[in-house]
Amino acid sequence: MSDRADEFGDAGEDAPPPRRRRWLRMLLWLIAVVAIAAGIAWLSRERIADRVITGQLEKYDLPATYRIQSISPGRQVITDLVIGDPRRPDLTIERLEVELSPRWKILAPAVSLRVIRPRLYGSYRQGKLSFGSLDRVLFAPSTGPFRLPDWGLALDDGRALIESDYGRIGVKAAGSGKLRDGFSGILAASAPDLAGMGCTVGGASLFGRISVTGERPRFDGPLRLGTLACPDQRIQARNASLAVDARFDQNLAGGDGAWRLATGALRADDVRLAAGSGEGRGVWRQGVLTADYDLAAQQLAYADSLRLRTLSASGRVRGRGGLARFEVEGDAAAQGVAVTRGFDAALEGLERSAQDTLAAPLLAQLRTAMRRELGNASFSGDYTVRREDGRLTMVVPRAALRGASG
């Protein structure tokens, strides 16, 4: 008896006390509840995600339809996204992939988006750019300075169409990388035919590389015009190209860059030139512009009176207040300066009208001297052009004309 009693006594000492057993049962019950809740949440993940997405769209008052293809803790895939009227949408996206990955230094997860074949539709009417229902998000009042989102972005075959008062403009973009540092891609735009303000433009296009370094976006590429015609102003141009390398500040309120210009034949009223070129650099910040320029023209003519083989000008531009006030200063030089038949004919007419007066022989001598000296002359001078308080003034502190004989 004593041995059996000892045996039962030992067994009683190893068994957990009633209080510990209660805590163990409660822990197992809690684990089971969490597991069941997690299972229900997983099975209902698409419905939960749908509520979240719907809530965000309602927050911005965006009418939209979409399909949820897959949902997991770190990746969501949405297809057939349509924002706006389905019959005339403002934005469509064939496939949108969102990836969230933890970042240990900050609480917010890293966000990466892959946007496949988005199509954006907008308009530019009476000086106002609009993208329909998206205006509520794109042009909402800002509470602080602009800053690019801290996201990764892969944009695959993005396109936009803008209907304007001047014609249709097509845009294409693609690229990948972190939006604040490392994004790289291309941006292109095309407008085959534009018309407005009495002018027509044919074959307008823009193509360049876009990138972001240190939160500063950059565009590097040319704007080209096939033809420009303004009949009322008697303006015509062909094969014009403006190459721009521009870097914008973080808040997009300013920037700096360089430009390079090349044109084919150009006519403006009575001024004609065979070709033109130029280059320069500039900075625009806080409404203040500072820039330098270097321009050149070949085979320039004014009406039937004056012809220049080459004309060059270089200097600086300073402006402020949206260019309501500006100053242009520089120096100009011309080679191969020659008076033409029209100018000589005008002097000849003055000579005939002054016949039998003392002015007639003087005008005759002037005609002879100008034909001799202004057949291949050169010119140089300085100038300053100012606009202030709505008035435009020009000052020429120095000008020199050297005849063919020196």
C-alpha positions as CSV (number, residue, x, y, z in Angstrom):
1,M,0.0,0.0,0.0
2,S,2.7,2.4,0.9
3,D,4.5,1.7,-2.4
4,R,1.4,2.4,-4.4
5,A,0.7,5.5,-2.4
6,D,4.2,6.7,-3.1
7,E,3.7,5.9,-6.8
8,F,0.5,8.1,-7.0
9,G,2.2,10.8,-4.9
10,D,5.0,11.1,-7.4
11,A,2.6,11.3,-10.3
12,G,0.7,14.1,-8.6
13,E,3.8,16.2,-8.2
14,D,4.6,16.1,-12.0
15,A,1.1,17.1,-13.2
16,P,0.6,20.9,-13.9
17,P,-1.5,22.7,-11.3
18,P,-5.1,23.6,-12.3
19,R,-4.3,27.4,-12.9
20,R,-1.5,26.6,-15.3
21,R,-3.7,24.3,-17.3
22,R,-6.3,27.1,-17.6
23,W,-3.7,29.5,-19.0
24,L,-2.6,26.8,-21.5
25,R,-6.1,26.2,-22.7
26,M,-6.7,29.9,-23.1
27,L,-3.5,30.2,-25.1
28,L,-4.5,27.3,-27.4
29,W,-8.0,28.8,-27.8
30,L,-6.5,32.2,-28.7
31,I,-4.2,30.7,-31.3
32,A,-7.1,28.8,-32.8
33,V,-9.2,32.0,-32.9
34,V,-6.4,33.9,-34.6
35,A,-5.8,31.0,-37.1
36,I,-9.5,30.9,-37.9
37,A,-9.6,34.7,-38.3
38,A,-6.5,34.6,-40.5
39,G,-8.1,31.9,-42.6
40,I,-11.3,33.8,-43.0
41,A,-9.3,37.0,-43.9
42,W,-7.3,35.1,-46.5
43,L,-10.4,33.5,-48.0
44,S,-12.0,37.0,-48.1
45,R,-8.9,38.9,-49.1
46,E,-10.2,40.0,-52.5
47,R,-13.4,41.4,-50.9
48,I,-11.4,43.2,-48.3
49,A,-9.0,44.6,-50.9
50,D,-12.0,45.6,-53.0
51,R,-13.3,47.6,-50.0
52,V,-10.0,49.3,-49.5
53,I,-9.6,50.2,-53.2
54,T,-13.2,51.4,-53.4
55,G,-12.7,53.5,-50.3
56,Q,-9.7,55.2,-51.9
57,L,-11.5,55.9,-55.1
58,E,-14.5,57.3,-53.2
59,K,-12.2,59.5,-51.2
60,Y,-11.1,61.2,-54.4
61,D,-14.5,61.0,-55.9
62,L,-13.2,58.9,-58.9
63,P,-15.7,56.8,-60.8
64,A,-13.9,53.6,-61.7
65,T,-14.2,49.9,-62.6
66,Y,-11.5,47.2,-62.3
67,R,-10.8,43.6,-61.7
68,I,-8.7,42.1,-58.9
69,Q,-6.5,39.4,-60.4
70,S,-4.5,38.5,-57.3
71,I,-3.9,39.6,-53.7
72,S,-1.1,38.6,-51.4
73,P,0.5,40.3,-48.4
74,G,3.2,41.9,-50.5
75,R,1.7,42.1,-54.0
76,Q,-1.5,43.1,-55.5
77,V,-2.5,42.9,-59.2
78,I,-5.3,44.9,-60.7
79,T,-6.4,44.6,-64.4
80,D,-8.8,46.4,-66.7
81,L,-8.8,49.6,-64.6
82,V,-11.1,52.3,-66.1
83,I,-11.5,55.7,-64.5
84,G,-14.2,58.0,-65.8
85,D,-17.1,57.3,-68.1
86,P,-16.4,53.8,-69.6
87,R,-17.7,55.1,-73.0
88,R,-15.1,57.9,-73.0
89,P,-12.6,57.2,-70.2
90,D,-10.1,59.6,-68.7
91,L,-7.6,56.8,-67.9
92,T,-7.3,53.1,-68.6
93,I,-4.7,50.7,-67.4
94,E,-4.4,47.2,-68.7
95,R,-2.5,45.9,-65.7
96,L,-1.4,47.5,-62.5
97,E,1.0,45.7,-60.1
98,V,1.6,47.0,-56.6
99,E,4.4,45.6,-54.5
100,L,5.0,46.5,-50.8
101,S,8.2,45.6,-49.0
102,P,9.1,46.4,-45.4
103,R,11.7,49.0,-44.6
104,W,13.2,48.6,-41.2
105,K,14.4,52.2,-40.7
106,I,10.9,53.7,-41.2
107,L,7.4,52.4,-40.6
108,A,6.1,53.1,-44.1
109,P,6.7,50.2,-46.6
110,A,8.6,50.7,-49.9
111,V,6.1,51.0,-52.7
112,S,6.9,49.8,-56.3
113,L,4.4,50.2,-59.1
114,R,4.4,48.5,-62.5
115,V,2.0,50.2,-64.9
116,I,1.4,48.3,-68.1
117,R,-0.1,50.0,-71.2
118,P,-1.8,53.0,-69.5
119,R,-3.8,55.3,-71.7
120,L,-4.5,58.9,-70.6
121,Y,-7.0,61.2,-72.3
122,G,-7.1,65.0,-71.9
123,S,-8.0,68.3,-73.4
124,Y,-6.5,71.8,-73.7
125,R,-9.3,74.3,-74.3
126,Q,-9.2,78.1,-73.9
127,G,-5.9,77.9,-72.1
128,K,-7.0,75.2,-69.6
129,L,-5.5,71.7,-69.4
130,S,-8.0,69.0,-68.1
131,F,-8.0,65.3,-67.7
132,G,-11.7,65.0,-66.7
133,S,-12.4,63.3,-63.4
134,L,-8.6,63.1,-62.7
135,D,-8.5,66.9,-62.2
136,R,-9.7,66.4,-58.7
137,V,-6.5,64.6,-57.9
138,L,-4.0,66.1,-60.3
139,F,-4.9,69.7,-59.7
140,A,-6.0,69.5,-56.1
141,P,-4.8,72.4,-53.8
142,S,-1.4,71.5,-52.4
143,T,-0.6,71.9,-48.7
144,G,3.2,72.2,-49.3
145,P,5.8,72.3,-52.0
146,F,5.7,69.6,-54.6
147,R,7.8,66.6,-54.2
148,L,8.1,63.4,-56.2
149,P,6.5,60.3,-54.5
150,D,9.0,58.0,-52.8
151,W,8.1,55.1,-55.1
152,G,9.6,52.8,-57.6
153,L,8.0,52.9,-61.0
154,A,8.1,50.8,-64.1
155,L,6.1,52.3,-66.9
156,D,5.5,50.1,-69.9
157,D,4.2,51.6,-73.1
158,G,2.4,54.6,-71.6
159,R,0.5,56.8,-74.0
160,A,-1.7,59.9,-73.9
161,L,-3.9,61.8,-76.3
162,I,-4.7,65.5,-75.8
163,E,-7.4,67.2,-77.8
164,S,-6.7,70.9,-78.1
165,D,-8.0,74.0,-79.7
166,Y,-5.0,73.8,-82.1
167,G,-5.1,70.1,-82.9
168,R,-4.4,66.6,-81.5
169,I,-1.2,65.9,-79.6
170,G,0.0,62.3,-79.0
171,V,2.4,61.5,-76.2
172,K,4.4,58.3,-75.4
173,A,6.4,57.6,-72.3
174,A,8.3,54.6,-70.8
175,G,10.9,54.0,-68.2
176,S,11.7,52.5,-64.8
177,G,13.5,53.3,-61.5
178,K,13.0,55.1,-58.3
179,L,11.1,58.4,-58.8
180,R,13.3,60.3,-56.4
181,D,16.6,59.0,-57.6
182,G,17.4,56.6,-60.4
183,F,14.4,56.8,-62.8
184,S,15.3,56.7,-66.5
185,G,13.2,56.6,-69.6
186,I,12.0,58.3,-72.7
187,L,9.3,60.9,-73.5
188,A,8.0,61.6,-77.0
189,A,5.2,63.8,-78.4
190,S,3.9,64.3,-81.9
191,A,1.5,66.8,-83.4
192,P,1.3,66.3,-87.2
193,D,-0.9,69.3,-87.8
194,L,-1.5,72.3,-85.5
195,A,-3.4,75.5,-86.3
196,G,-4.2,78.6,-84.3
197,M,-3.7,82.4,-84.1
198,G,-3.4,82.6,-87.8
199,C,-0.5,80.1,-88.0
200,T,-0.1,76.5,-89.0
201,V,2.5,74.1,-87.9
202,G,3.4,70.8,-89.6
203,G,5.4,67.9,-88.4
204,A,5.9,69.1,-84.8
205,S,7.6,66.5,-82.6
206,L,9.4,66.1,-79.3
207,F,11.7,63.3,-78.3
208,G,14.2,63.0,-75.4
209,R,15.5,61.1,-72.4
210,I,14.0,61.7,-69.0
211,S,15.8,60.9,-65.8
212,V,15.8,61.8,-62.1
213,T,18.9,62.3,-60.0
214,G,18.8,63.6,-56.4
215,E,15.0,64.4,-56.8
216,R,15.8,66.7,-59.8
217,P,14.0,65.7,-63.0
218,R,15.9,66.1,-66.3
219,F,14.9,66.2,-70.0
220,D,17.4,66.0,-72.8
221,G,16.2,66.1,-76.4
222,P,15.0,68.2,-79.4
223,L,11.8,69.9,-80.3
224,R,11.4,69.9,-84.1
225,L,9.1,71.8,-86.5
226,G,8.8,70.7,-90.1
227,T,7.0,73.8,-91.3
228,L,5.7,77.0,-89.8
229,A,3.4,79.4,-91.7
230,C,1.7,82.6,-90.5
231,P,0.3,84.3,-93.7
232,D,-1.1,87.4,-92.0
233,Q,2.3,88.1,-90.4
234,R,4.2,86.9,-93.5
235,I,6.2,84.4,-91.4
236,Q,7.5,81.2,-92.8
237,A,10.0,78.7,-91.4
238,R,11.3,75.2,-92.4
239,N,13.2,72.5,-90.6
240,A,13.6,74.2,-87.2
241,S,15.1,72.3,-84.3
242,L,15.5,73.4,-80.6
243,A,17.6,70.9,-78.6
244,V,17.1,71.3,-74.8
245,D,18.9,69.9,-71.8
246,A,16.9,71.1,-68.8
247,R,17.1,70.1,-65.1
248,F,14.3,71.1,-62.9
249,D,14.4,71.8,-59.2
250,Q,12.9,69.4,-56.6
251,N,9.7,71.5,-56.4
252,L,9.6,72.0,-60.2
253,A,9.3,75.8,-59.6
254,G,12.7,76.5,-61.2
255,G,15.6,75.0,-63.0
256,D,18.6,75.5,-65.3
257,G,19.7,74.2,-68.6
258,A,21.2,74.7,-72.0
259,W,19.7,75.0,-75.5
260,R,20.9,74.7,-79.1
261,L,18.9,76.1,-82.1
262,A,19.1,75.3,-85.8
263,T,16.8,76.4,-88.6
264,G,16.5,76.1,-92.3
265,A,15.1,78.9,-94.5
266,L,13.2,81.6,-92.5
267,R,11.2,84.6,-93.5
268,A,9.6,87.3,-91.2
269,D,7.9,90.1,-93.2
270,D,10.6,91.6,-95.3
271,V,13.5,89.8,-93.5
272,R,14.8,86.5,-95.0
273,L,17.6,84.2,-94.1
274,A,18.9,81.0,-95.6
275,A,19.8,79.3,-92.3
276,G,20.2,80.2,-88.6
277,S,21.8,78.7,-85.5
278,G,22.3,79.5,-81.8
279,E,23.1,78.2,-78.4
280,G,23.0,79.3,-74.8
281,R,22.5,78.6,-71.1
282,G,20.0,79.9,-68.6
283,V,18.7,79.7,-65.0
284,W,15.1,80.4,-63.9
285,R,14.4,80.6,-60.2
286,Q,11.9,82.6,-58.1
287,G,10.7,84.4,-61.1
288,V,14.1,85.6,-62.1
289,L,15.7,84.7,-65.5
290,T,19.5,84.9,-66.2
291,A,20.7,83.6,-69.5
292,D,23.4,84.0,-72.2
293,Y,23.0,83.5,-75.9
294,D,25.1,83.2,-79.1
295,L,23.2,83.5,-82.4
296,A,24.1,83.4,-86.1
297,A,22.4,83.8,-89.4
298,Q,23.6,83.1,-92.9
299,Q,22.6,84.9,-96.1
300,L,20.3,87.5,-94.5
301,A,18.4,90.0,-96.6
302,Y,16.1,92.9,-95.9
303,A,13.5,93.6,-98.7
304,D,15.5,94.5,-101.9
305,S,17.7,97.0,-100.1
306,L,20.2,95.2,-97.9
307,R,22.1,91.9,-97.9
308,L,24.4,90.4,-95.3
309,R,26.5,87.3,-95.8
310,T,26.6,86.6,-92.1
311,L,25.2,88.2,-88.9
312,S,26.1,87.2,-85.4
313,A,24.9,88.4,-81.9
314,S,25.9,87.3,-78.4
315,G,25.2,88.6,-74.9
316,R,23.0,88.2,-71.8
317,V,19.4,88.3,-70.9
318,R,18.0,89.3,-67.4
319,G,14.3,89.3,-66.6
320,R,12.0,89.2,-63.6
321,G,8.3,89.3,-62.9
322,G,7.3,86.8,-65.6
323,L,9.4,88.8,-68.1
324,A,7.3,91.9,-67.5
325,R,10.7,93.5,-67.0
326,F,13.8,92.4,-68.9
327,E,17.0,93.6,-70.3
328,V,18.9,92.2,-73.3
329,E,22.5,93.4,-73.9
330,G,25.1,92.2,-76.3
331,D,27.2,92.9,-79.4
332,A,26.6,92.2,-83.0
333,A,28.8,91.8,-86.1
334,A,28.0,91.4,-89.8
335,Q,30.2,90.5,-92.8
336,G,29.5,90.9,-96.5
337,V,27.2,93.9,-96.0
338,A,25.9,95.1,-99.4
339,V,23.3,97.5,-100.6
340,T,21.2,96.0,-103.3
341,R,19.3,97.2,-106.3
342,G,16.3,98.4,-104.3
343,F,18.4,100.7,-102.2
344,D,20.3,102.0,-105.2
345,A,17.0,102.5,-107.0
346,A,15.7,104.6,-104.1
347,L,18.8,106.8,-104.2
348,E,18.4,107.1,-108.0
349,G,14.8,108.3,-107.5
350,L,15.9,110.9,-105.0
351,E,18.6,112.0,-107.5
352,R,16.1,112.5,-110.3
353,S,13.7,114.4,-108.1
354,A,16.6,116.7,-107.1
355,Q,17.6,117.3,-110.7
356,D,18.7,120.9,-111.4
357,T,19.4,121.5,-107.7
358,L,22.6,121.4,-105.6
359,A,21.5,118.1,-104.0
360,A,21.6,116.2,-107.3
361,P,25.4,115.9,-107.7
362,L,25.8,115.1,-104.0
363,L,23.3,112.2,-104.3
364,A,25.1,111.0,-107.4
365,Q,28.4,110.9,-105.5
366,L,26.7,109.1,-102.6
367,R,25.4,106.5,-105.0
368,T,28.8,105.9,-106.5
369,A,30.5,105.7,-103.0
370,M,27.9,103.3,-101.6
371,R,28.1,101.0,-104.6
372,R,31.9,101.0,-104.2
373,E,32.2,100.7,-100.4
374,L,29.0,98.8,-99.5
375,G,29.6,95.9,-101.9
376,N,31.4,93.9,-99.2
377,A,31.4,96.0,-96.0
378,S,31.5,94.9,-92.4
379,F,29.6,96.1,-89.3
380,S,30.0,95.9,-85.6
381,G,28.2,97.4,-82.6
382,D,26.8,97.1,-79.1
383,Y,23.2,97.3,-78.0
384,T,20.9,97.2,-75.0
385,V,17.2,96.5,-75.2
386,R,15.0,97.1,-72.1
387,R,11.4,96.6,-71.3
388,E,10.0,98.3,-68.2
389,D,6.6,99.7,-67.2
390,G,5.3,98.5,-70.5
391,R,7.8,100.6,-72.5
392,L,10.4,99.1,-74.8
393,T,13.6,101.1,-75.4
394,M,16.8,100.4,-77.4
395,V,20.2,102.0,-76.9
396,V,23.2,101.6,-79.3
397,P,26.3,103.0,-77.5
398,R,28.7,101.9,-80.3
399,A,28.3,101.2,-84.0
400,A,30.9,101.0,-86.8
401,L,30.6,100.4,-90.5
402,R,33.8,99.6,-92.4
403,G,33.7,99.9,-96.2
404,A,35.2,97.5,-98.7
405,S,38.3,99.7,-99.0
406,G,38.8,99.8,-95.3
